[in-house]
Amino acid sequence: MTGMQVPEQFRGGTEIEELMTMLRKKIMWHQDGTMDKEDAESVIRVLRRLVVAIDRNLGIPDPQVGKYD
């Protein structure tokens, strides 16, 4: 997480930059491996929001998270 960078096109206070910051903080907070179920679910929610925000920014008109096996 410490080496993850926000691409230039998503910097400057964008939703994507904010979500990346939230994700980094949530994961770094639990660096010692003591993440419980609620914390893990919170990280997953941020990841889903991040994916949709990136898709929307790249021009996908109606991005959705969906379900994956």
Phi and psi in degrees as a GROMACS rama.xvg file:
@    title "Ramachandran Plot"
@    xaxis  label "Phi"
@    yaxis  label "Psi"
@TYPE xy
-68.5741  -27.0582  THR-2
-91.4833  -5.96202  GLY-3
-70.2289  132.084  MET-4
-119.683  146.547  GLN-5
-86.0944  124.739  VAL-6
-57.9631  149.229  PRO-7
-50.3752  -41.3142  GLU-8
-65.8113  -16.7509  GLN-9
-107.103  8.30464  PHE-10
-89.1895  169.037  ARG-11
95.1106  34.6049  GLY-12
83.7788  20.1292  GLY-13
-74.964  163.922  THR-14
-58.2644  -38.1282  GLU-15
-64.8389  -43.6721  ILE-16
-63.2897  -40.9936  GLU-17
-64.237  -42.006  GLU-18
-66.4324  -38.3734  LEU-19
-62.3407  -41.0931  MET-20
-64.0444  -44.0093  THR-21
-60.4898  -45.0644  MET-22
-61.7947  -47.4025  LEU-23
-58.6614  -45.21  ARG-24
-64.1908  -43.2818  LYS-25
-63.1645  -41.0234  LYS-26
-76.2262  -42.3111  ILE-27
-65.961  -30.8653  MET-28
-60.6001  -31.763  TRP-29
-107.811  35.8805  HIS-30
-59.1666  -30.1882  GLN-31
-79.4885  0.603217  ASP-32
87.4431  20.1331  GLY-33
-103.205  37.7251  THR-34
-78.838  128.493  MET-35
-94.23  -179.644  ASP-36
-58.9307  -43.1137  LYS-37
-65.9734  -38.5126  GLU-38
-65.0899  -43.1465  ASP-39
-63.4923  -41.2018  ALA-40
-64.7203  -35.9645  GLU-41
-64.4985  -41.4478  SER-42
-63.6269  -43.0688  VAL-43
-62.4187  -40.5208  ILE-44
-61.6918  -42.5892  ARG-45
-64.785  -41.544  VAL-46
-60.2325  -42.7926  LEU-47
-63.4161  -43.6546  ARG-48
-61.8476  -39.2122  ARG-49
-63.4437  -45.1273  LEU-50
-61.3218  -44.6075  VAL-51
-65.2216  -40.8224  VAL-52
-63.9232  -40.6706  ALA-53
-65.3233  -46.5221  ILE-54
-57.6769  -45.6997  ASP-55
-60.7271  -43.4466  ARG-56
-66.108  -29.773  ASN-57
-86.0808  1.36487  LEU-58
103.548  5.72019  GLY-59
-74.6701  119.608  ILE-60
-65.5374  -35.6868  PRO-61
-136.979  69.7892  ASP-62
-69.8136  143.486  PRO-63
-137.985  152.468  GLN-64
-76.7334  -46.7723  VAL-65
72.5811  -171.178  GLY-66
-124.493  142.182  LYS-67
-131.384  142.72  TYR-68
